[in-house]
């Protein structure tokens, strides 16, 4: 079969404009099957195409076509799961959640609340509160604690005995486990104000009152 004969294949798309050729470099399944049929019909009867080669070409095209179809299915599934997740997550708006965060908010007349997840028992757990300059201005001594989720609450009292102004404060948790002291990422309580959907493959964002935006995967508990 001559190259010039391709344009005479019934139903095969051809492009006279070079720009159309540039934008349509890939054959679809119908084009491929028409080409294979014409190739078989016009092959040299004295040197027919090898069956193994023919089957290999069919298998390769089928594999690529199958992968593309599988990717489309996964994208559709991802979009559906994201929509379902968004509907469920909409119930979080206005609720208080426990999120992984290294900052907490001290409201007016209330306590800064949070928690720490201990993988093993600790002989002593301390929560240090830092001001904007990086100085420790308060501390919560939790003492000996078993493994699991340990709640803490800071009433805003500083080392000077005065109450700290409302606002955001840096939090650091230290746990003495065995003969070592480990820094553990804290969790804080925040109220959900809004949700922002991400694109395909991107996680949802949760806007917390006074604490900014965190990823949906940082939400550990609904209170």
VEXDOVO-222709 format. One line per 2 residues: number of its first residue (from 1); their letters; for each residue x, y, z of N, C-alpha, C, CB. Coordinates in nm, 2 decimals, always signed. Glycine has a CB too. Layout:
NUM> A> X:Y:Z:X:Y:Z:X:Y:Z:X:Y:Z  ...
REM end
This chain:
1> XX> +0.09:-0.12:+0.00:+0.00:+0.00:+0.00:+0.09:+0.12:+0.00:-0.10:+0.00:+0.12  +0.06:+0.22:-0.10:+0.14:+0.34:-0.11:+0.09:+0.44:-0.01:+0.14:+0.39:-0.25
3> XX> +0.19:+0.53:+0.04:+0.15:+0.63:+0.13:+0.04:+0.72:+0.07:+0.27:+0.72:+0.17  +0.05:+0.75:-0.06:-0.04:+0.84:-0.13:-0.18:+0.79:-0.13:+0.01:+0.87:-0.27
5> XX> -0.19:+0.65:-0.12:-0.32:+0.59:-0.12:-0.40:+0.61:+0.01:-0.31:+0.44:-0.15  -0.34:+0.66:+0.11:-0.40:+0.67:+0.24:-0.52:+0.77:+0.23:-0.31:+0.73:+0.35
7> XX> -0.50:+0.88:+0.15:-0.61:+0.97:+0.14:-0.73:+0.92:+0.07:-0.56:+1.10:+0.07  -0.72:+0.80:+0.01:-0.84:+0.74:-0.06:-0.91:+0.64:+0.02:-0.79:+0.68:-0.19
9> XX> -0.86:+0.62:+0.14:-0.93:+0.52:+0.23:-1.07:+0.58:+0.27:-0.85:+0.48:+0.35  -1.18:+0.51:+0.25:-1.31:+0.56:+0.28:-1.32:+0.58:+0.43:-1.42:+0.46:+0.24
11> XX> -1.37:+0.70:+0.47:-1.40:+0.73:+0.61:-1.28:+0.78:+0.68:-1.45:+0.62:+0.67  -1.15:+0.77:+0.63:-1.03:+0.82:+0.70:-1.02:+0.97:+0.69:-0.91:+0.75:+0.64
13> XX> -1.00:+1.03:+0.80:-0.99:+1.18:+0.80:-0.86:+1.22:+0.74:-1.01:+1.23:+0.95  -0.86:+1.32:+0.65:-0.74:+1.38:+0.60:-0.75:+1.53:+0.61:-0.72:+1.34:+0.45
15> XX> -0.63:+1.59:+0.61:-0.63:+1.73:+0.64:-0.54:+1.80:+0.53:-0.57:+1.76:+0.78  -0.61:+1.89:+0.45:-0.54:+1.96:+0.35:-0.46:+2.07:+0.41:-0.64:+2.01:+0.24
17> XX> -0.51:+2.13:+0.51:-0.44:+2.25:+0.57:-0.33:+2.19:+0.66:-0.54:+2.34:+0.65  -0.20:+2.23:+0.64:-0.09:+2.19:+0.73:-0.12:+2.21:+0.88:+0.04:+2.25:+0.69
19> XX> -0.19:+2.33:+0.90:-0.22:+2.36:+1.05:-0.31:+2.25:+1.11:-0.28:+2.50:+1.06  -0.40:+2.20:+1.02:-0.49:+2.09:+1.07:-0.41:+1.97:+1.10:-0.60:+2.06:+0.97
21> XX> -0.31:+1.94:+1.02:-0.23:+1.82:+1.04:-0.15:+1.84:+1.17:-0.13:+1.80:+0.92  -0.10:+1.96:+1.20:-0.03:+1.98:+1.32:-0.11:+1.96:+1.44:+0.03:+2.12:+1.32
23> XX> -0.24:+1.99:+1.43:-0.33:+1.98:+1.55:-0.39:+1.85:+1.56:-0.43:+2.09:+1.54  -0.37:+1.76:+1.46:-0.43:+1.63:+1.47:-0.33:+1.52:+1.44:-0.55:+1.62:+1.37
25> XX> -0.23:+1.51:+1.52:-0.12:+1.42:+1.50:-0.16:+1.27:+1.54:+0.00:+1.46:+1.58  -0.27:+1.25:+1.61:-0.30:+1.12:+1.66:-0.42:+1.06:+1.59:-0.32:+1.12:+1.81
27> XX> -0.41:+0.93:+1.55:-0.52:+0.86:+1.49:-0.61:+0.81:+1.60:-0.47:+0.75:+1.40  -0.74:+0.81:+1.58:-0.83:+0.74:+1.68:-0.84:+0.60:+1.64:-0.97:+0.81:+1.68
29> XX> -0.92:+0.52:+1.71:-0.93:+0.38:+1.69:-0.99:+0.34:+1.56:-1.02:+0.32:+1.80  -1.09:+0.42:+1.51:-1.15:+0.39:+1.38:-1.05:+0.41:+1.27:-1.27:+0.48:+1.36
31> XX> -0.97:+0.52:+1.28:-0.87:+0.54:+1.17:-0.77:+0.43:+1.17:-0.80:+0.68:+1.20  -0.73:+0.39:+1.29:-0.63:+0.28:+1.30:-0.68:+0.15:+1.23:-0.59:+0.25:+1.44
33> XX> -0.80:+0.11:+1.26:-0.86:-0.01:+1.21:-0.88:+0.00:+1.06:-1.00:-0.04:+1.27  -0.91:+0.12:+1.01:-0.92:+0.13:+0.86:-0.79:+0.12:+0.79:-0.98:+0.27:+0.82
35> XX> -0.69:+0.18:+0.85:-0.55:+0.16:+0.80:-0.51:+0.02:+0.80:-0.45:+0.25:+0.88  -0.53:-0.05:+0.91:-0.49:-0.19:+0.91:-0.57:-0.28:+0.81:-0.52:-0.25:+1.06
37> XX> -0.69:-0.25:+0.79:-0.77:-0.32:+0.69:-0.72:-0.30:+0.55:-0.92:-0.28:+0.70  -0.69:-0.17:+0.52:-0.64:-0.14:+0.39:-0.50:-0.20:+0.37:-0.63:+0.01:+0.37
39> XX> -0.42:-0.20:+0.48:-0.29:-0.26:+0.47:-0.30:-0.41:+0.43:-0.21:-0.24:+0.60  -0.39:-0.48:+0.49:-0.41:-0.62:+0.47:-0.46:-0.64:+0.33:-0.50:-0.68:+0.57
41> XX> -0.55:-0.55:+0.28:-0.61:-0.57:+0.15:-0.51:-0.54:+0.04:-0.73:-0.48:+0.13  -0.41:-0.46:+0.06:-0.32:-0.42:-0.04:-0.18:-0.47:-0.02:-0.31:-0.27:-0.05
43> XX> -0.17:-0.57:+0.07:-0.03:-0.62:+0.09:+0.01:-0.71:-0.03:-0.02:-0.69:+0.22  +0.14:-0.73:-0.04:+0.19:-0.82:-0.15:+0.16:-0.96:-0.11:+0.35:-0.80:-0.16
45> XX> +0.08:-1.03:-0.19:+0.04:-1.17:-0.16:+0.16:-1.26:-0.15:-0.05:-1.22:-0.27  +0.27:-1.22:-0.22:+0.39:-1.31:-0.22:+0.47:-1.29:-0.09:+0.48:-1.28:-0.34
47> XX> +0.45:-1.17:-0.02:+0.52:-1.14:+0.10:+0.42:-1.08:+0.20:+0.64:-1.04:+0.08  +0.32:-1.17:+0.24:+0.22:-1.12:+0.34:+0.28:-1.08:+0.47:+0.11:-1.22:+0.36
49> XX> +0.21:-0.99:+0.54:+0.25:-0.94:+0.67:+0.25:-1.06:+0.77:+0.16:-0.83:+0.72  +0.36:-1.06:+0.85:+0.37:-1.17:+0.95:+0.25:-1.16:+1.05:+0.50:-1.16:+1.02
51> XX> +0.19:-1.27:+1.08:+0.08:-1.27:+1.18:+0.12:-1.21:+1.31:+0.02:-1.41:+1.19  +0.24:-1.25:+1.36:+0.28:-1.21:+1.49:+0.30:-1.05:+1.49:+0.42:-1.27:+1.53
53> XX> +0.35:-1.00:+1.38:+0.37:-0.85:+1.37:+0.24:-0.78:+1.38:+0.45:-0.82:+1.25  +0.14:-0.84:+1.30:+0.01:-0.78:+1.30:-0.06:-0.78:+1.43:-0.08:-0.86:+1.19
55> XX> -0.05:-0.90:+1.50:-0.11:-0.91:+1.63:-0.04:-0.82:+1.73:-0.11:-1.05:+1.68  +0.09:-0.80:+1.72:+0.17:-0.71:+1.81:+0.12:-0.57:+1.79:+0.32:-0.72:+1.78
57> XX> +0.10:-0.52:+1.66:+0.05:-0.39:+1.64:-0.09:-0.37:+1.70:+0.04:-0.36:+1.49  -0.18:-0.47:+1.68:-0.31:-0.46:+1.74:-0.31:-0.45:+1.89:-0.40:-0.58:+1.70
59> XX> -0.22:-0.53:+1.95:-0.21:-0.54:+2.10:-0.15:-0.40:+2.15:-0.11:-0.65:+2.14  -0.06:-0.34:+2.08:+0.00:-0.22:+2.12:-0.11:-0.11:+2.12:+0.12:-0.18:+2.04
61> XX> -0.18:-0.10:+2.01:-0.28:+0.00:+2.00:-0.39:-0.02:+2.10:-0.34:+0.00:+1.86  -0.43:-0.15:+2.12:-0.53:-0.18:+2.22:-0.49:-0.14:+2.36:-0.57:-0.33:+2.22
63> XX> -0.36:-0.16:+2.39:-0.31:-0.13:+2.53:-0.31:+0.02:+2.55:-0.17:-0.18:+2.55  -0.27:+0.10:+2.45:-0.27:+0.25:+2.46:-0.41:+0.30:+2.47:-0.20:+0.31:+2.34
65> XX> -0.50:+0.24:+2.39:-0.64:+0.29:+2.39:-0.70:+0.25:+2.53:-0.72:+0.22:+2.28  -0.67:+0.13:+2.58:-0.72:+0.09:+2.71:-0.67:+0.18:+2.82:-0.69:-0.05:+2.74
67> XX> -0.54:+0.21:+2.82:-0.49:+0.30:+2.92:-0.55:+0.44:+2.92:-0.33:+0.32:+2.90  -0.57:+0.49:+2.80:-0.64:+0.62:+2.79:-0.78:+0.62:+2.84:-0.64:+0.67:+2.64
69> XX> -0.85:+0.51:+2.81:-0.99:+0.49:+2.87:-0.98:+0.48:+3.02:-1.05:+0.37:+2.81  -0.88:+0.41:+3.07:-0.87:+0.39:+3.22:-0.84:+0.52:+3.28:-0.76:+0.29:+3.25
71> XX> -0.76:+0.60:+3.22:-0.73:+0.74:+3.28:-0.85:+0.82:+3.28:-0.62:+0.81:+3.20  -0.93:+0.82:+3.17:-1.06:+0.89:+3.17:-1.15:+0.85:+3.28:-1.13:+0.88:+3.03
73> XX> -1.16:+0.72:+3.30:-1.24:+0.66:+3.41:-1.20:+0.71:+3.55:-1.25:+0.51:+3.40  -1.06:+0.71:+3.57:-1.01:+0.75:+3.70:-1.04:+0.90:+3.72:-0.86:+0.73:+3.70
75> XX> -1.03:+0.98:+3.61:-1.06:+1.13:+3.63:-1.20:+1.15:+3.66:-1.02:+1.20:+3.50  -1.29:+1.07:+3.60:-1.43:+1.08:+3.63:-1.46:+1.04:+3.78:-1.52:+1.00:+3.53
77> XX> -1.39:+0.93:+3.82:-1.41:+0.88:+3.95:-1.36:+0.98:+4.05:-1.34:+0.75:+3.97  -1.25:+1.05:+4.02:-1.19:+1.15:+4.11:-1.28:+1.26:+4.13:-1.05:+1.19:+4.06
79> XX> -1.34:+1.31:+4.01:-1.43:+1.42:+4.02:-1.56:+1.39:+4.10:-1.47:+1.47:+3.88  -1.61:+1.27:+4.09:-1.73:+1.23:+4.16:-1.70:+1.22:+4.31:-1.78:+1.09:+4.11
81> XX> -1.58:+1.16:+4.34:-1.54:+1.15:+4.48:-1.52:+1.29:+4.55:-1.41:+1.07:+4.50  -1.46:+1.38:+4.47:-1.44:+1.51:+4.52:-1.58:+1.58:+4.55:-1.36:+1.60:+4.42
83> XX> -1.67:+1.56:+4.46:-1.80:+1.63:+4.48:-1.87:+1.57:+4.60:-1.89:+1.60:+4.35  -1.86:+1.43:+4.62:-1.92:+1.37:+4.73:-1.85:+1.42:+4.86:-1.90:+1.22:+4.72
85> XX> -1.72:+1.43:+4.86:-1.65:+1.48:+4.97:-1.69:+1.63:+5.01:-1.49:+1.48:+4.95  -1.71:+1.71:+4.90:-1.75:+1.85:+4.93:-1.89:+1.85:+4.99:-1.75:+1.92:+4.79
87> XX> -1.98:+1.77:+4.95:-2.11:+1.77:+5.01:-2.10:+1.73:+5.16:-2.20:+1.67:+4.94  -2.02:+1.63:+5.19:-2.01:+1.58:+5.33:-1.93:+1.69:+5.41:-1.93:+1.45:+5.34
89> XX> -1.83:+1.75:+5.35:-1.75:+1.85:+5.43:-1.83:+1.98:+5.45:-1.63:+1.88:+5.35  -1.93:+2.01:+5.37:-2.01:+2.13:+5.39:-2.08:+2.13:+5.53:-2.12:+2.14:+5.28
91> XX> -2.10:+2.01:+5.59:-2.15:+2.01:+5.72:-2.06:+2.06:+5.83:-2.20:+1.87:+5.75  -1.93:+2.08:+5.79:-1.83:+2.13:+5.89:-1.84:+2.28:+5.91:-1.69:+2.09:+5.84
93> XX> -1.90:+2.35:+5.82:-1.91:+2.50:+5.83:-1.98:+2.53:+5.96:-1.98:+2.56:+5.71  -1.91:+2.61:+6.04:-1.96:+2.66:+6.17:-1.93:+2.56:+6.29:-2.11:+2.67:+6.16
95> XX> -1.87:+2.45:+6.25:-1.83:+2.35:+6.36:-1.69:+2.38:+6.40:-1.85:+2.21:+6.31  -1.66:+2.33:+6.52:-1.52:+2.34:+6.57:-1.45:+2.21:+6.54:-1.52:+2.37:+6.73
97> XX> -1.33:+2.22:+6.49:-1.25:+2.10:+6.45:-1.12:+2.10:+6.52:-1.24:+2.09:+6.30  -1.06:+1.99:+6.53:-0.92:+1.98:+6.58:-0.83:+1.95:+6.46:-0.91:+1.86:+6.69
99> XX> -0.74:+2.05:+6.44:-0.65:+2.04:+6.32:-0.50:+2.04:+6.36:-0.68:+2.15:+6.23  -0.42:+1.98:+6.28:-0.28:+1.99:+6.30:-0.23:+2.13:+6.26:-0.20:+1.88:+6.21
101> XX> -0.17:+2.19:+6.36:-0.13:+2.34:+6.34:-0.04:+2.37:+6.45:-0.26:+2.43:+6.34  +0.06:+2.45:+6.41:+0.16:+2.50:+6.51:+0.13:+2.63:+6.58:+0.30:+2.50:+6.45
103> XX> +0.01:+2.68:+6.55:-0.04:+2.80:+6.61:-0.18:+2.79:+6.66:-0.03:+2.92:+6.51  -0.21:+2.85:+6.77:-0.34:+2.85:+6.83:-0.39:+2.99:+6.85:-0.34:+2.77:+6.96
105> XX> -0.52:+3.01:+6.87:-0.58:+3.14:+6.89:-0.64:+3.15:+7.03:-0.69:+3.17:+6.79  -0.60:+3.26:+7.10:-0.65:+3.29:+7.23:-0.77:+3.39:+7.22:-0.54:+3.34:+7.33
107> XX> -0.89:+3.35:+7.24:-1.01:+3.44:+7.22:-1.02:+3.53:+7.35:-1.14:+3.36:+7.20  -1.09:+3.64:+7.33:-1.11:+3.73:+7.45:-1.19:+3.66:+7.56:-1.19:+3.86:+7.40
109> XX> -1.14:+3.65:+7.68:-1.21:+3.59:+7.79:-1.22:+3.44:+7.79:-1.34:+3.65:+7.80  -1.15:+3.37:+7.69:-1.16:+3.23:+7.68:-1.02:+3.17:+7.67:-1.24:+3.19:+7.55
111> XX> -1.01:+3.04:+7.66:-0.89:+2.96:+7.66:-0.85:+2.92:+7.52:-0.89:+2.84:+7.75  -0.72:+2.91:+7.50:-0.66:+2.85:+7.38:-0.66:+2.70:+7.40:-0.51:+2.91:+7.35
113> XX> -0.73:+2.63:+7.31:-0.75:+2.48:+7.34:-0.68:+2.40:+7.22:-0.90:+2.45:+7.34  -0.63:+2.29:+7.27:-0.56:+2.20:+7.17:-0.54:+2.06:+7.22:-0.43:+2.26:+7.13
115> XX> -0.46:+1.99:+7.16:-0.43:+1.85:+7.20:-0.30:+1.81:+7.14:-0.55:+1.76:+7.15  -0.25:+1.69:+7.19:-0.13:+1.64:+7.13:-0.15:+1.48:+7.13:+0.00:+1.67:+7.22
117> XX> -0.10:+1.42:+7.02:-0.12:+1.28:+7.00:+0.02:+1.21:+7.04:-0.16:+1.24:+6.85  +0.01:+1.13:+7.15:+0.13:+1.06:+7.19:+0.13:+0.92:+7.14:+0.14:+1.06:+7.35
119> XX> +0.23:+0.88:+7.07:+0.24:+0.74:+7.02:+0.28:+0.64:+7.13:+0.34:+0.73:+6.91  +0.34:+0.69:+7.24:+0.37:+0.61:+7.35:+0.36:+0.69:+7.48:+0.51:+0.54:+7.34
121> XX> +0.36:+0.63:+7.59:+0.35:+0.70:+7.72:+0.47:+0.79:+7.74:+0.34:+0.60:+7.84  +0.44:+0.90:+7.81:+0.55:+1.00:+7.84:+0.55:+1.03:+7.99:+0.53:+1.13:+7.75
123> XX> +0.67:+1.04:+8.04:+0.69:+1.07:+8.18:+0.65:+1.22:+8.21:+0.83:+1.04:+8.23  +0.66:+1.30:+8.11:+0.63:+1.44:+8.13:+0.60:+1.51:+7.99:+0.75:+1.52:+8.20
125> XX> +0.49:+1.59:+7.99:+0.45:+1.66:+7.87:+0.44:+1.81:+7.90:+0.32:+1.60:+7.81  +0.50:+1.89:+7.82:+0.49:+2.04:+7.84:+0.45:+2.10:+7.71:+0.63:+2.09:+7.89
127> XX> +0.36:+2.20:+7.72:+0.32:+2.28:+7.61:+0.37:+2.42:+7.63:+0.16:+2.28:+7.60  +0.46:+2.47:+7.54:+0.51:+2.60:+7.55:+0.44:+2.70:+7.46:+0.67:+2.60:+7.52
129> XX> +0.41:+2.82:+7.51:+0.34:+2.92:+7.43:+0.44:+3.03:+7.40:+0.22:+2.97:+7.50  +0.46:+3.07:+7.27:+0.55:+3.17:+7.23:+0.48:+3.30:+7.18:+0.65:+3.12:+7.12
131> XX> +0.55:+3.41:+7.21:+0.49:+3.53:+7.15:+0.55:+3.56:+7.01:+0.52:+3.65:+7.24  +0.51:+3.67:+6.95:+0.56:+3.70:+6.82:+0.71:+3.71:+6.80:+0.49:+3.83:+6.77
133> XX> +0.78:+3.75:+6.91:+0.92:+3.76:+6.90:+1.00:+3.63:+6.93:+0.97:+3.86:+7.00  +0.92:+3.52:+6.95:+0.98:+3.39:+6.97:+1.02:+3.36:+7.12:+1.11:+3.38:+6.89
135> XX> +0.97:+3.45:+7.21:+1.00:+3.43:+7.35:+0.89:+3.35:+7.41:+1.02:+3.56:+7.42  +0.93:+3.26:+7.51:+0.83:+3.18:+7.58:+0.76:+3.27:+7.68:+0.89:+3.05:+7.65
137> XX> +0.63:+3.28:+7.67:+0.56:+3.37:+7.76:+0.46:+3.29:+7.85:+0.48:+3.48:+7.69  +0.43:+3.16:+7.82:+0.34:+3.08:+7.90:+0.37:+2.94:+7.88:+0.20:+3.11:+7.87
139> XX> +0.32:+2.86:+7.97:+0.35:+2.71:+7.97:+0.23:+2.64:+8.03:+0.48:+2.68:+8.04  +0.20:+2.52:+7.98:+0.10:+2.43:+8.03:+0.17:+2.30:+8.07:-0.02:+2.41:+7.94
141> XX> +0.18:+2.26:+8.19:+0.25:+2.14:+8.23:+0.14:+2.03:+8.24:+0.32:+2.16:+8.37  +0.15:+1.93:+8.16:+0.06:+1.82:+8.16:+0.11:+1.70:+8.24:+0.03:+1.78:+8.02
143> XX> +0.23:+1.70:+8.28:+0.29:+1.59:+8.36:+0.29:+1.46:+8.28:+0.20:+1.57:+8.48  +0.28:+1.35:+8.36:+0.28:+1.22:+8.30:+0.15:+1.18:+8.22:+0.31:+1.11:+8.41
145> XX> +0.17:+1.13:+8.10:+0.05:+1.10:+8.02:+0.07:+0.96:+7.95:+0.03:+1.21:+7.92  -0.04:+0.90:+7.93:-0.04:+0.77:+7.86:-0.05:+0.80:+7.71:-0.16:+0.68:+7.90
147> XX> -0.02:+0.70:+7.63:-0.03:+0.71:+7.48:-0.17:+0.74:+7.44:+0.02:+0.58:+7.41  -0.19:+0.82:+7.34:-0.32:+0.86:+7.29:-0.33:+1.01:+7.27:-0.43:+0.80:+7.38
149> XX> -0.45:+1.05:+7.26:-0.48:+1.20:+7.24:-0.49:+1.26:+7.38:-0.61:+1.22:+7.16  -0.41:+1.36:+7.40:-0.41:+1.43:+7.53:-0.45:+1.58:+7.50:-0.27:+1.43:+7.60
151> XX> -0.56:+1.62:+7.57:-0.61:+1.76:+7.55:-0.53:+1.85:+7.64:-0.76:+1.76:+7.59  -0.52:+1.98:+7.60:-0.46:+2.08:+7.68:-0.54:+2.21:+7.66:-0.31:+2.10:+7.65
153> XX> -0.53:+2.30:+7.76:-0.60:+2.43:+7.76:-0.51:+2.54:+7.82:-0.74:+2.42:+7.82  -0.49:+2.65:+7.75:-0.41:+2.76:+7.81:-0.50:+2.88:+7.84:-0.29:+2.80:+7.72
155> XX> -0.51:+2.92:+7.96:-0.60:+3.03:+8.00:-0.54:+3.17:+7.97:-0.63:+3.02:+8.14  -0.43:+3.17:+7.91:-0.37:+3.30:+7.87:-0.28:+3.36:+7.98:-0.48:+3.40:+7.84
157> XX> -0.26:+3.29:+8.09:-0.18:+3.35:+8.19:-0.03:+3.33:+8.16:-0.20:+3.27:+8.33  +0.04:+3.45:+8.16:+0.19:+3.45:+8.13:+0.27:+3.43:+8.26:+0.22:+3.58:+8.06
159> XX> +0.40:+3.41:+8.24:+0.49:+3.39:+8.35:+0.49:+3.51:+8.45:+0.64:+3.37:+8.30  +0.45:+3.63:+8.40:+0.44:+3.75:+8.48:+0.31:+3.75:+8.56:+0.45:+3.88:+8.40
161> XX> +0.22:+3.66:+8.54:+0.10:+3.65:+8.61:-0.01:+3.73:+8.54:+0.12:+3.71:+8.74  +0.02:+3.80:+8.43:-0.08:+3.88:+8.36:-0.14:+3.79:+8.25:-0.02:+4.01:+8.30
163> XX> -0.26:+3.83:+8.21:-0.33:+3.76:+8.10:-0.28:+3.82:+7.96:-0.48:+3.77:+8.11  -0.24:+3.73:+7.87:-0.19:+3.77:+7.74:-0.31:+3.82:+7.66:-0.12:+3.66:+7.67
165> XX> -0.29:+3.92:+7.57:-0.39:+3.97:+7.48:-0.44:+3.86:+7.39:-0.35:+4.09:+7.40  -0.56:+3.87:+7.34:-0.62:+3.78:+7.25:-0.54:+3.78:+7.12:-0.77:+3.80:+7.22
167> XX> -0.52:+3.67:+7.05:-0.45:+3.67:+6.93:-0.39:+3.53:+6.90:-0.34:+3.77:+6.93  -0.31:+3.52:+6.80:-0.25:+3.39:+6.76:-0.11:+3.38:+6.83:-0.23:+3.38:+6.61
169> XX> -0.09:+3.25:+6.87:+0.04:+3.23:+6.94:+0.10:+3.10:+6.89:+0.02:+3.22:+7.10  +0.23:+3.10:+6.88:+0.30:+2.98:+6.84:+0.30:+2.88:+6.96:+0.45:+3.01:+6.80
171> XX> +0.29:+2.75:+6.92:+0.28:+2.64:+7.02:+0.38:+2.54:+6.99:+0.14:+2.58:+7.02  +0.45:+2.49:+7.10:+0.54:+2.38:+7.09:+0.52:+2.28:+7.20:+0.69:+2.43:+7.09
173> XX> +0.51:+2.15:+7.16:+0.49:+2.05:+7.26:+0.62:+1.96:+7.28:+0.37:+1.96:+7.22  +0.66:+1.94:+7.40:+0.77:+1.86:+7.43:+0.73:+1.74:+7.52:+0.89:+1.94:+7.50
175> XX> +0.77:+1.63:+7.48:+0.73:+1.51:+7.56:+0.86:+1.43:+7.59:+0.63:+1.42:+7.48  +0.87:+1.39:+7.72:+0.98:+1.31:+7.76:+0.94:+1.17:+7.76:+1.03:+1.35:+7.91
177> XX> +1.00:+1.09:+7.67:+0.97:+0.95:+7.65:+1.10:+0.88:+7.67:+0.91:+0.93:+7.50  +1.11:+0.80:+7.77:+1.23:+0.73:+7.81:+1.33:+0.83:+7.86:+1.28:+0.65:+7.69
179> XX> +1.45:+0.83:+7.79:+1.55:+0.92:+7.83:+1.57:+1.04:+7.73:+1.69:+0.85:+7.84  +1.47:+1.05:+7.64:+1.48:+1.16:+7.54:+1.36:+1.25:+7.55:+1.50:+1.10:+7.40
181> XX> +1.38:+1.37:+7.51:+1.27:+1.47:+7.50:+1.24:+1.49:+7.35:+1.31:+1.60:+7.57  +1.12:+1.47:+7.31:+1.08:+1.48:+7.17:+0.99:+1.60:+7.15:+1.02:+1.35:+7.12
183> XX> +1.00:+1.67:+7.03:+0.91:+1.77:+6.99:+0.80:+1.71:+6.91:+0.98:+1.88:+6.91  +0.67:+1.73:+6.95:+0.56:+1.67:+6.89:+0.47:+1.78:+6.83:+0.48:+1.58:+6.99
185> XX> +0.43:+1.76:+6.71:+0.34:+1.86:+6.64:+0.21:+1.87:+6.71:+0.32:+1.82:+6.49  +0.17:+1.99:+6.75:+0.04:+2.00:+6.83:-0.08:+2.00:+6.73:+0.05:+2.13:+6.91
187> XX> -0.20:+2.00:+6.79:-0.32:+2.01:+6.73:-0.40:+2.12:+6.80:-0.40:+1.88:+6.72  -0.47:+2.20:+6.73:-0.55:+2.31:+6.80:-0.69:+2.31:+6.75:-0.48:+2.45:+6.76
189> XX> -0.78:+2.37:+6.83:-0.92:+2.38:+6.81:-0.94:+2.51:+6.73:-1.00:+2.38:+6.94  -1.02:+2.50:+6.62:-1.06:+2.61:+6.54:-1.20:+2.59:+6.48:-0.96:+2.64:+6.42
191> XX> -1.26:+2.71:+6.45:-1.39:+2.70:+6.39:-1.39:+2.71:+6.24:-1.49:+2.81:+6.45  -1.46:+2.63:+6.17:-1.46:+2.63:+6.02:-1.55:+2.74:+5.97:-1.51:+2.49:+5.96
193> XX> -1.49:+2.82:+5.89:-1.57:+2.93:+5.83:-1.62:+2.90:+5.69:-1.49:+3.06:+5.83  -1.53:+2.84:+5.61:-1.56:+2.81:+5.47:-1.48:+2.70:+5.41:-1.55:+2.94:+5.38
195> XX> -1.51:+2.65:+5.30:-1.44:+2.55:+5.23:-1.41:+2.59:+5.09:-1.52:+2.41:+5.23  -1.30:+2.55:+5.04:-1.26:+2.58:+4.90:-1.22:+2.46:+4.83:-1.14:+2.69:+4.89
197> XX> -1.29:+2.43:+4.72:-1.26:+2.31:+4.64:-1.14:+2.32:+4.56:-1.38:+2.27:+4.55  -1.06:+2.22:+4.55:-0.94:+2.22:+4.47:-0.97:+2.16:+4.33:-0.82:+2.15:+4.53
199> XX> -0.88:+2.17:+4.24:-0.90:+2.10:+4.11:-0.88:+1.95:+4.12:-0.81:+2.16:+4.01  -0.89:+1.88:+4.01:-0.87:+1.73:+4.01:-0.73:+1.70:+4.06:-0.90:+1.67:+3.87
201> XX> -0.73:+1.62:+4.16:-0.60:+1.58:+4.22:-0.55:+1.67:+4.33:-0.50:+1.57:+4.11  -0.63:+1.78:+4.36:-0.59:+1.87:+4.46:-0.69:+1.86:+4.58:-0.58:+2.02:+4.41
203> XX> -0.64:+1.87:+4.70:-0.73:+1.86:+4.81:-0.80:+1.98:+4.84:-0.65:+1.81:+4.93  -0.91:+1.97:+4.92:-0.99:+2.08:+4.96:-0.92:+2.16:+5.07:-1.13:+2.03:+5.01
205> XX> -0.95:+2.29:+5.07:-0.89:+2.38:+5.17:-1.00:+2.42:+5.27:-0.83:+2.50:+5.10  -0.96:+2.43:+5.39:-1.05:+2.47:+5.50:-1.01:+2.60:+5.56:-1.06:+2.35:+5.61
207> XX> -1.10:+2.69:+5.56:-1.07:+2.83:+5.62:-1.12:+2.83:+5.76:-1.14:+2.94:+5.54  -1.02:+2.85:+5.86:-1.05:+2.85:+6.00:-1.06:+2.99:+6.05:-0.95:+2.77:+6.08
209> XX> -1.15:+3.02:+6.14:-1.16:+3.15:+6.20:-1.03:+3.18:+6.28:-1.28:+3.16:+6.29  -0.97:+3.29:+6.24:-0.85:+3.34:+6.31:-0.72:+3.26:+6.29:-0.88:+3.35:+6.46
211> XX> -0.73:+3.15:+6.22:-0.61:+3.07:+6.20:-0.57:+3.05:+6.05:-0.64:+2.93:+6.26  -0.65:+3.10:+5.96:-0.62:+3.09:+5.82:-0.66:+2.96:+5.76:-0.47:+3.11:+5.80
213> XX> -0.60:+2.92:+5.65:-0.64:+2.81:+5.57:-0.55:+2.69:+5.59:-0.63:+2.85:+5.42  -0.61:+2.57:+5.60:-0.53:+2.45:+5.62:-0.59:+2.35:+5.52:-0.54:+2.39:+5.76
215> XX> -0.51:+2.24:+5.49:-0.56:+2.14:+5.40:-0.66:+2.05:+5.47:-0.44:+2.05:+5.35  -0.76:+2.00:+5.39:-0.86:+1.91:+5.45:-0.81:+1.79:+5.53:-0.96:+1.87:+5.34
217> XX> -0.69:+1.75:+5.48:-0.63:+1.63:+5.55:-0.57:+1.66:+5.68:-0.52:+1.57:+5.46  -0.57:+1.79:+5.72:-0.52:+1.83:+5.85:-0.63:+1.83:+5.96:-0.46:+1.97:+5.84
219> XX> -0.75:+1.81:+5.91:-0.86:+1.80:+6.01:-0.86:+1.66:+6.07:-1.00:+1.83:+5.94  -0.84:+1.65:+6.20:-0.83:+1.53:+6.27:-0.96:+1.48:+6.34:-0.72:+1.53:+6.36
221> XX> -1.03:+1.58:+6.39:-1.15:+1.55:+6.47:-1.25:+1.66:+6.46:-1.11:+1.53:+6.62  -1.38:+1.63:+6.46:-1.49:+1.72:+6.46:-1.54:+1.73:+6.60:-1.60:+1.69:+6.36
223> X> -1.55:+1.84:+6.66:-1.60:+1.85:+6.80:-1.74:+1.90:+6.81:-1.51:+1.94:+6.88
REM end
